[in-house]
């Protein structure tokens, strides 16, 4: 059948065509946008040879409150070559460094890796070489690999860059290689790769459980599985722990090394939410298909006479089937093409919601594969809808159907019941989607109202990374932090300023052992991991943490020999519930040591949400003067009367005023960090709300279309009834009641579906029960109003039928 003929047939019914194309574009486009995210994050394999062989290995101490810890350097050296199921083992650690010459420095993300890292991944450099084994030793590690983008940016892609030097943290490093153009490791944005070097003392048994930001990856040997590695690793751990004095302590903490697929482990945190979104969009697709089926069945009924006449004058059944199939496929393919545009716009909108913050979020895009699947889905939908319509048209004899049409007979009971069932299905599915989005919205609202334990308003933060070459001593690091504190505090508009080794919600959730002096653990209670930070200046006043007891730490504490500390209320409740904590003593480490090394508690502050504003149990935190807990990487915190971009530039200028080589990075308001910590909840909630609105629109259109068609179909019957004395308002009430009955059945079925969906969503909901009555009532009210509007117009049209006009038209 010619395309022009099909096109003209749709142009003759512009209302139907526009509605059908809009329906297709909306649900196919929404499905495409979400599929692009699912594909980029969950489905697409990592860009390495035989990526399914790559695994992640991490340590866990659940009884100590540490569900996930990195792998130590000792773990690496003890395990490589000792696990038969693994062909390669390596470590990596993400970080940043100051790049460039004095006066023209910038901070760049880097990746520290062991010599067998690229062998593990199966990646060879584009030019040059990777790292040698002896370059893993401190003092021999001044080499670097560049990413292709950084190579082109700094050296214009010149191969002569190999052998030249680049300054990192004030130290020259020799460039030994450039990575392939398409190299990308997980969600890392690293531009330079350097050796993860260590000293021999850090590779011994005493450092086995030292805790580290390093992560271990490995490659399975062909023929072995993850389960094989897990069994062999368990046996290996048991063997090396046998003579370890800390073995009992670690066993009580529940120590175990876990093996997971590298891809699956990296996206594990976001997988439940993405699968929930996929379920939501599939519901939307079902609603759209049902709506389209209803529209096509109405159009088929309206065209029944035309097709019967064609059969009567000689058109074969095969010709009729081909015609219906061609018309439906043209419609769905056109809708699919529009869906590509809608889906591409949807992905761009999702990018604005922060999809790049998701694991592998940078890989999200509408590519040829996703586009082809969308077009294929449009074709499948077209065929699936065309065949039953063709069967409907061919089920009777042409003469009988022509006679029925000429008498103005109405559709059979079966056809009406089917359309009513479609309405019920649309309403119930839309109700599930709407109620589910309201549950996510309620969960997000409650998460946003959780106090993070500090006053984020008016707080500006920035990260400092001091190069070891220039700041090799504790005194030099503390002196720089104090000088910058004092300089910032003197700036107009600054209320308080301070520094801390790790800011809340930074993403760094490393915990360490802190022991309370004299505390007797309960039976089966193990050591407990706590957050541990070094502070100086007026950090607590700057961040806005409340004082519960005693006093804050100050700059003076970093310049005294007296060992003092501040703990939070969660720490205090764990060890001294119901009693004062001020004056008590704690030790850094897993047990009590020399009395001279004890820290006296001088204050208790409010608990702060360190990892996530929705974290349930308080882990407990201890704060020490920065001179006793120092780190060359720390955060500056300033409370200002008004946070602005201009003040952020001032912070960078002040730091360079002290040391011209120091850039300040990650300059952001604290309330932006709090907001970003909720991105994993905000984006799905907003997307679900969009899906719910579209579903509500489709269900309303479907209800209106069926009832309007019913009125048009029975116009003669309505005219006769009014001519015989029936009151118009009774006719209108009849159609309105029919629509409301369908609404009631749909809401009842949808309620059952919502209860089941709520239980499935429990893992991703915060402080929101699976059965939430206000949500059900609001969802019912919204869909009730929408359906009522869809019913009122056909009901009024039925009540306004003029019997004389209706009978004359027949």
N, C-alpha and C positions, 0 to 999 in steps of 0.2 A: 504493500500500500504506500502511495507516495506521501512524502513528508509534508508537502504543501497541503494535501487534502486533510491530513490529520491536524495540521496547524489551524486550518480554517474551521474545523469542527470545534476546536477549543476557543477560538476567537469569537464564535457565535455565543458562547456562554462565559463571558469574562468574569462574572462573579465566582462561578465554580472554579474556573482555571486559576484565578488569583488566590483563592482560599486554599486549593490543593497544593499549589506551588509554595505558598507561604508555609503550609504545614510541613511539607517535605524539607524545605530549606531549614526550618527551625530544628526539627528533630535530627536530621542527618548532620547538620552543622554542629549542633551540640555534641552529638556522638563523636564526630571527627575531632573536635577540640579536646574532649576528655581522652579519647583514644590516643591522641598525640602525646598527652602527658603520660598516660599509662605505658605507651610504647617506649617513650624516651627514658622513663624511669625504671619500669618493671620488666618489660618484655625484651627490649633490644639487648643483645649480649654486649659485654664490655669489648672495646676495640683492641683485643689482643688475640693472638693465635690460640685456638682451643681454649677459649676463655672459661668454659665450663670446668676446666681442671684447676682453676685458681681458687684458693681457699684463704679465709682469714682465721687467725688463731689468737685468742685473747685469754687472759686470766680473769677469774671471777672469785670473789670472797663474799658470798651472799650473807653469811652470818655476821659479817662485819659491816654490812650495809654498803658494800662495794660490789655492785652487780657486774660492773665491767671495768677492768683495769688494762693498761697496756701490757706489752711484753717487755721484759728487761733485756739488757744487753747480754746478761748471763744466759737467759733462756735461749737467745739466738745462738751463742757459741756452743751451748750444750746440746742443742737440738739438730743443728745442721749436720747432715750426714749420718745421723743416729736414728732417724725414723724411716724405715724401709719403704713405706708407702709414699714418701715424698721425694721427688727428684730434685727439688730446690727449695731453700728457705731463705727469707730475707726480712730485713727491718726497714721501716721508713718513719720519718717524723716530719710533720709540717712545721713551718716557722716563717720568719721574715728576717731580712737583713738590710743594712744601709748600703746602697749601691752608689758608686760614683766618687768623683774627686771632691776635695774640700770646696765648699761654697756652691756645689751643684749636685748635691746628694738627693736621693729619693729612697723610699722604702719599697722593697719588692718582696713578694712571696717567694719562698724557696722550699725545696724539698731535700731533706737529708736522707740518704739511702746507703745501704751496705753494698759491697762490691757485686753481689749476685742478684741485685734487685732487677736489673734489666734482663738477666738470664731467666729469672723466675717469670717475668712477664712475656718473654719471647720477643723482645724488642732490641733491634740493633740501631746504633746511631746513624744518622744520615751521612755525616762525615766525622772523621776522628775515631775516638775510642771511648769506652766507658772506664770505670775505675778499677784499679788494680787492688789486690788483697792488701799489700803493704800500705796503701793510702787510707786504710781504715785506722791507722795509728795516729794519735795526736802528735802533731809536729811534722807529719808527712802528708797531710791532707789538704794542702793548699792548691787544689785543682777544682775545676768546675765544668759542668755541662750546661749548654744553653738550649732553651727551647727555640724552635724555628722562628717564632714571632719575635722573640727578644734578639735573636741573631740578626734578623733583618732590620729591626729597629735601631740597634746600636752599631752594627757593622755592615749594614746594607747588603747582607747575604754574601759577604766576601769570604771565600774559603781560607784566605790568609789570616782570618781571625784565630784559627787553630795555632796555639803556641803563644798568643798574645795574653795580656793579663787584664783582669778586671778587679777593681777594689771592692771588697765586701767587708763591711764593718772595719774599715781602715786598713785591711790586710790585702795585699795583692794575691790573686789566685790565677793560676794558669788555665786557660781554656783548652780542654783536651778533646772536646767533641760537641756536635750539634745533633739534637734529637730530630726524628722524622717530623714532617710538616703536620701530620694528623695525630701526633702523640698527645694523649690526654689520659691522665690517671685519675679515675674516680671523679670527685668534684673539686680536685685541686686546681688552683689558679697559679701554681708556681711557674716562675719564669726562669729560674736557675736551679740546678740540682748539684748538690755538693755531697761529699762523703759523710756518713754518720760515724765519725771517728770516736774512739774511746781509748782510755788507758787500760793497761793490764789489770790494775786494781779493781776496775769496774766490771771485770768479766768473771770474777770469782764467785763462789757459792754464797758468800755473805751478801751479795747484791742481787740474789735471785728474785727476791720479793721487794725490791727497792721501790717499785712503782715508777712508771715512765710514761711520757707522752708518745713513746714509740709504738708502732703497730706492726704486727707480724703478718706477712703473707707467704704463701707457699704454693707449689704446684704439685698436683697429684701425679704419681708415676702411673703410666698406662696399666690398666687392669685393676687398679685399686680405687676404693670409694672413700667418701668422707667418714663412714663408719669404721673403715679399716684404720684410717689415720687416728680417729678418736681412741680406738682401743690401744693402738701402739703408743700414742702419746700418754695415755693414762698409765701404761706400764712403765714408760720412760720416767714420768714424774715420780712414780712410786720408788723407782730405783735410785734416782738422784736425791730424793728427800729422805732416804732411809737413814743416813748418817748426819742429817742436818739438825742442829740444835733447835731450830725454829719449827721443825716438822709438826710437833704437837700443836703449837700455836696456830700454824697455818691450817692444819686439819680442823681445828675447832672453828676457824673462820670460814670453813666450807670450801677451801681452795680447790679449784679445778680449772683445767685449761679446756676451752671450748673451741671446736672446729666447726666452721660454717662456710658455706659457699661465699666467695668474696662479694659477688654481686648481691646475693640475697642479704648478706649481713649489712652491706652498705645502705640498702634501701629499707631495712626492716622497720625503722621508726615511722616511715610514712606509708608503708604498704596498706595497713588497715584502712586509713583514711582514703587512699586512692581507690581501693576496691569498693569502698562504700560509695564513692562518687560514681564509679562505673556502674554499680547497681542502680543508682539514681537515674543515670542517663539512659539505661536500658528500660527502666520504667517509662521514661519520657518517650522513648522510641515505640514502645508498645502502645502508649496513648496515641501517638501520631499515626501509627499503622491502623489502629482501630478507627480513628477519626477519618482517615483516608478511605478505609473500607466502607464506612457509612456514606461518605460523599459519593463514592463510585457506584454504590448500590442504588442510591437515589437517582444518580444520573442514568444508570442503566435502566431503571424502571421508567424514567421519563422518555427514554429513547426506544423502549420496547416496540412501540408501533412501527417506528422507522425500520428496525431490524427485521420485524415480522414481514413487512412489505417486501423487503429485499429477498427474504427467503421465498416469498410467494411468487416472485417474478424470476426465480431461478438461481439465486445465490446459494452456493453450497454451504453446509455446516462448517467445512474447513475454512472457507472464505470468511465466514462470520467470526470464527475463532481467531484467524490471523488479523482481522480488522481490530477486534477488541484487544488482542495482545499488542499489536503495533501502537494503538492509541495509548494504552496504559504504560508501555515501555517508554514512549516519547515523553509522557508526562513525568514519570519517575526519574528518567535520565535528566530532563531539564531541571527537576527539583534537586537532583544530585549535584549538578553543576552549580546551582545556586548555593547548595549546602557547602561546597568547597569554599566559596567566598565567605559564607557565614562562619565556617569552621576556622578559616585563616584569621578572620577578625576576632574570633573567640580566643584563639591562641595568643594573639597580640594583647587582648584584654587580660588574659591570665598572666601574661608577663608583667603587666602593671601591678598585679596582685602579689608579685614576688615569687613566681615559680622558680626563678634562678636560685632561690634560697633552699629549694628542695634538693635532696641528694640526686645528682645527675640532672638537675633541672636545666643546666645549660644545653642538654641534648634535645630538649623539647622543640619540635618543629613539625609543620605540615609538610612531609616529604612525599615523594612519588608513591611510596608504598602505602602510606595512609590515604592518599588521594585515590589510588587504584582500589583499595578496599571499600572506600565510600561509594565509588561508581558501581562496584560489584554489588554492594548492598542495595543500591537503588535498583539495579537490574533484578535481583532476587525478589525484592519487594514488588516490583512491577509484575513479574511472572506469577508470584504467589497471589496477588490480587486479581489478575486478569483471568486466571483459570476458573475460579468459582463464579465470576460474573458471566463468563462464556457459558458455563453449565446452566446457570440460571436462565439465560436467554434461549437455550436450546432444549430445555426440559419438556416443553409442551409442543403440540402440533401447531403449525403456523395458522391454520384456519381458526382453531379454537381461540388462540391468543388474539388474533385480529378481531374476532367477534367480541371478546371480552374488552378489548381496548375501545372498540367503537361504541360499546354500551357505557363507557365511562366507569367500568368496574374498578373497585379499589383493590389494592394489593392484598394478597392472601394473609391469613393470620400468621403463618410461619415467617413470612418476610418481615411483618411488623414486629413479631416477637424477637427476631434476630436483631433488628435495629435497636429495639429497646434494650436487649442484652448488651449491645455495643455501648449504649449510653451508660448503663450500670457499670460496665467494665472501665470506661473512661473516668467516671466519677470516683470509683473506688481506687483506681491507680493514682489519680490526681490527689486524692485524699491522703494516701500513703506518702506520696512525695511531699505534699505540703506539710503534713504533720512531722515528717522526718526532718525537713528543713527548719521547722520551728524548734524541734528538739536541739538541732545543732546550733541554732541561734540562741536558744536559752543557755546552752552549755557555754557558748562563746561569751555571752553577756555576764555569766557568773564568773568565768575566768578573768574577764576584764575588771571585775569588781574586787578581785582578790588583792589584798595589800601585799606588795612585794617586800614589805618590812622596812622600806626607806621612802623618802619623799623625793620622787624623781623630777618634779617640776623645777625648772630653773637650774638644773645640773648639767654641766658640760664635761665631757670626758675625752681623753686622748691618750694614745699609747706611745710610750717611749721605749726604744730598744737601744741600750748603750753598747757600743762595740767593746768587746773584751780587750782589744789591743790598747785602748785608751783608758778603760775602766776595769782594771784587773783586780782591784781590792775592794773590800766591803766599804771602807771609809770613803773611797772616791765615788762609789755609787750613791751612798747615803748623802754625801756632800752635794752632789748634783741635784738629787731629789729635794733636799732642803732648800737649796738656793732657788730652784724653780718654784717651790712652794711659796717662799717669801716674796719672790718677784710677782707671782700671780696675785697673792693676797693684797698687794699694794695697788693693783689695777682698779680704776674706777668701776663701780658696779659689782665688784667681787665681794661676797660676804664671807666665804671661807674657802680654803684650798688645802688639798692634801694628796697623798699618793698611797697606792696599795699595789701589791704584787699581782693581784688578779681581781678584776671587777665583777660584781654579780652579773649573771646572764651573758657572760662573754663567750660561753661555749666550752670553756676549760673547766672540767668538773673533777680534776684529779684530787684524790683525798689521801691523807696520810694518818699515821698513828699518833695519837696524843693520849698519854696515860695519866689518870687522876691519882695522885698520891693517896695511899691508904684505902683505895676503893677495893672492896672484895666482890669480885664478879659472882653473880648468881650461878647456880648449877646449870651447866651446858651453855653459859653465856661466853662468847668469844670476845676478842679485841674488836674495837669498832673504829671504822675509818671516819675521820672528821676533815672538814675544810680547814686549811691552815694558811694564814696570810701574814705578810709583813706590811706594816703601815707606818707612815710618818706624817708630820704636819697635822692639820685639823681635818683629817679624813672623815671621821664620824660626823662632825658638824656639816661637812661639805656634802656628804651623801644623804644626810638626814636620818640617821639611825638613832632611835631613842635610847636613852640611858635608863636602865632598870635599877642599877645598884652601883655604888662606888663612883669611879671616874673613868674618863676616856684616856687612851694613850695620847701622848703629845710628842712633839719634836724632841723635847728634852730627853725622853725615855730612850731615844736612839743614840744618845751621847752619854749614857750612864752605864756603869758596870752592873747595876742592879738588874736582875732578870725579873721582868714583870710581864703580865699578859692580861688581855681582856677576852672573855668568852661570851657566847650568846646564850640566851635563855634556854634553848634546846640542850645545849651542852650542860648547863647548870642543872636542869631537871633530870637529866640522865644519871648524874653522879651524886647530886646533893639535893634531891627533891625535898621541898619543905624546909630547907635550911639555907643559911647564907653561904654564898660561894666566895665572897670577898675574903681574902686572907688564906684561902686554900692554895694548894700547890699542884702543878701539873708538870709532866715531862714530855718532851718531844721524843717519840719512839714507842715501841711496843711494850716496854716495861719500865719500872722505876730504876733510875740510875743513881749516880752520885748526887748526894743532897745539894752539892754546890751547883749542879746543873738544873735544879728545879726552878720553875717560873712561878712567882707569886701572883695570884689573881687580884687585880686592883679594880676591876669593874665588870659588870654584866650588862650587855646591850641586847636590844630586841633581835629576834631571829630574822634573818634575811633569806629570801628565796634566791638561792645561789645558781641552780641549774635551770629551773623552770618555775614560772609563777604558779603552776598547778601542781608542783611536786607535793606529795601527800605528807610523808613523815619528815620531821626535822632531823637533819643529819648531824647538826651541831657544828659550830665553828669556833676556832681559836685565833686570836689576833696577837701578833708579837711585834715589838719594835722592829723596824726594818733592818737595823744593824744585826739583829739576831735571826732574821728570816729574809735574807736578801735575794734579789733576782735582778739581773741586768735588764730584764723586760718588765715594765710596770706601767700602771695607768695613773695619769694625773686626773684629779677630780676637782672641779671648781663650782661652787654654788654662786650663781649670779642673780642679780635682780631681773635680768632679761637675757635669756639665751639667744644668741644671734650668730649668723655666719661670720660677721665681722669679728666677734670675740674669738671664734675658732681660729681665724687667721692670726689674731693677736697671740694666741697660745703657741702657734707654730713660730711666730716671730720671737717670742720670749725665749723659747728653747734654743733657737739659733743664736740668740744674743749671748747665751752662755757657752754654747758649742756650735760653731758654724756648720759642722758636719751632721747635725742631728735633725732629721725631719720628724714631725709629729704626725702619726697616722691614726686612722680610725677615730677622727675627731667627730663626735656625735653627741647630741643631747641624750641624757639618760632615759628620758621617756620614750625616745625612739628605739632604744635597746629593749625596753619593756614591750613596746608594740611589736617589734620584730620577733620576740620570743613567742608571740601568739600567732605568727604567720601560718603555722601548720594547722591552726584551728580556724583562722579568719577566712583564708582563701576557700577552703571547702564549704564553709557556711554560706559565703556569698554566692558561690557557684550553685549550691543546692537551692538557694533562694531564687536564683534566676531560673533554674530548671522548674521549680514549683510554679513560678509565675507563668512560664510557657505552658506547662501542663494544665494549669487552670484555664488559660486562654483556649487551648485546644479542646478541653472538655466542655467549655461554654459554647464554643463554635459547634461542636458535635451535637450537643443537646438542642441548640437553636435550630440547626439544620434539619434534624429528624422531625422535630415538632412542626417546623414550618412546612416541610414536605407533607406531613400528615394532614395538615390543614388544607394545603393546595390539592392534595389527592382526593379529599372527601368534601371538596367545596360544594358539589352538587347535592350530596347527602345533607350537608349542613343547611343549604338553601331550602330543601324540602322540609326539614324539621322546623325551621323558622316559619315557613309558609303554613305549616300545620298547627302553629301556636306555641312552639318552644320559645322561651325567652332568650334573647341574646346573651344576657349575663350568665344564664345556666350553661350555654354552650362554651363560653369563655372559661367558666369555672371547671368544666369537665376537662378541658385541655390543660389548664393550670394544675389540676389535681393529678393528672397523669404524669406531668413532669415532676411534681413533688414526690409522687410515689417512687419514681425511678431514682430521684435524688436520695430518698430515705434508704432504699435498698443499697444503693452505691455507698453511702456513708456507713451503713451497718457492716458491709463486707470490708470496706476500707479500714474501719476501726479494728477488726480482727487482724488485718494485714499490718496495721500500724503497731499493734502490740507485739507481733512477731518481729517486725523490723526494729523496734526499740530494744528488744533483747539482743539482736544482732549488733546493734550500734553501741552497746554498753561499753565496749572497750575504748571507744573514742569520745565518749561523753564525759564531761567533768561536772560532778556534783548535780547530776540530772538523772532521775530514775527513768527506767524504760517505759513505765506507765506514768505519764504526767498528765493529769486530768485537765489543767488549764490549757495545755497544748492541744488536746483533743477538742475541747470546746471552741477554741479560737479557730482551729482548722475547719471544724464543722460550720462555724458561723461564716467564715470567708467563702467556703465552697457553696454554702447555702445561698448567700447573697448573689454570687455569680450565677448559680443555676436558676435562681428565681428570676433574675434579669433575662436569662435565656428563655424562660418559659412564658414570661409576661407578654412579650411581643407576639408570638404565635397565638396565644390565648385571646389577646385583643383583636387580632386579625380574624380569628374564628367568630368572635362575637359580632364583628362588623360586616359579616357577609350579607350582601343584599340578595334576597331570594330571587327576585325577578332577573337580576343580572346573571346570577349563577345558573338558573334554569335556561335562560336565553342562550348563554354561552355553550351549553351542552347540545 
